[in-house]
Amino acid sequence: KSPKFCILYHIQGNKRQGVGLKNRLSNMDQREWLRKKESSKRSLSNARRWLETEEAINWIPDEIATSVLWAMEGWLLQRGIKPNFGNGWNSMKLQFFEIAPKALSQDAMRILSRATFLECELEGYFPRREDWSLEKWKKGAELCITNVKKFLEAIEKNLAT
């Protein structure tokens, strides 16, 4: 049997224009979305646990970013769009940024940028300010974790519409 196809998207304005085809969301895709959602929540839980216990604080930025990436991939799957991993996570991120609502895209970009900054700041990739402290860094990480939680709620709300 040939797969059923329907229109993927037609984007206008600043974003790339195009019409594509996609397979309709199957039961397998629905299960995959649920797995991505749980993976996202697990990564966020790991980040929070490591922040509270100071067990592996250097992994916190990675877990924050991973949580957002899982959610982005899950959003695409829930919309019936096969994520593109031609260039790894970057291809999927670009796909999400082009298709997702502007608010979700901006939130994801903001959190991913902040996670990168947190990692660079903690690892000392650039000179630290004189007033830098681990306590301030942890407050920044806590804020980022809170923003990820809000992002996951926004993803859920968007998918419910």
Secondary structure, 3 states (H helix, E strand, C coil): CCCCEEEEEECCCCCCCCEEEEECCCHHHHHHHHHHHHHHHHHHHHHHHHHHHCCCHHHHHHHHHHHHHHHHHHHHHHCCCCCCCCCCHHHHHHHHHHHCCHHHHHHHHHHHHHHHHHHHHHHCCCCCCCCCCHHHHHHHHHHHHHHHHHHHHHHHHHHHC
